[in-house]
Every structure is written in structure tokens, then in C-alpha cells.
């Protein structure tokens, strides 16, 4: 088992360890961030194919807006 380095570390050391972890497990982190985006894409495509009207940022239908 690896020994733990329990000492205060500088900001540079913390960032170095963080990015080393990200680089060594890039595919895992990419997959974790892709799952919610794929869910949103699936819901949007289902909405498009089922004929539901697209919603604006505030939830109002575009044809209901006055302008």
C-alpha cells in the first residue's frame, strides 16, 4: 500500500497532483461528464421527434412571446 504524504502542500503542488490525476484518468473523467450531456441530448431528441414545441430559456414557448 502506498504511504500517504500528510503534510501541508503549496498551491502549485496541489494543482500538479490534480492535473496529474486528470491526465492519468482522462477517459474516466470524460465519461463522467458525458453521461449527463448524453441524457440531455436524448431528452431533446425525444422532444423533437415526439412533436413537442421547443422551449425557450425561461420555459415559455417561442410562439407565446410577444415582440
C-alpha positions, 0 to 999 in steps of 0.5 A, spaced: 500 500 500 502 506 498 504 511 504 500 517 504 504 524 504 500 528 510 503 534 510 501 541 508 502 542 500 503 549 496 498 551 491 502 549 485 503 542 488 496 541 489 494 543 482 500 538 479 497 532 483 490 534 480 492 535 473 496 529 474 490 525 476 486 528 470 491 526 465 492 519 468 484 518 468 482 522 462 477 517 459 474 516 466 473 523 467 470 524 460 465 519 461 463 522 467 461 528 464 458 525 458 453 521 461 449 527 463 450 531 456 448 524 453 441 524 457 440 531 455 441 530 448 436 524 448 431 528 452 431 533 446 431 528 441 425 525 444 422 532 444 423 533 437 421 527 434 415 526 439 412 533 436 413 537 442 414 545 441 421 547 443 422 551 449 425 557 450 430 559 456 425 561 461 420 555 459 415 559 455 414 557 448 417 561 442 410 562 439 407 565 446 412 571 446 410 577 444 415 582 440 
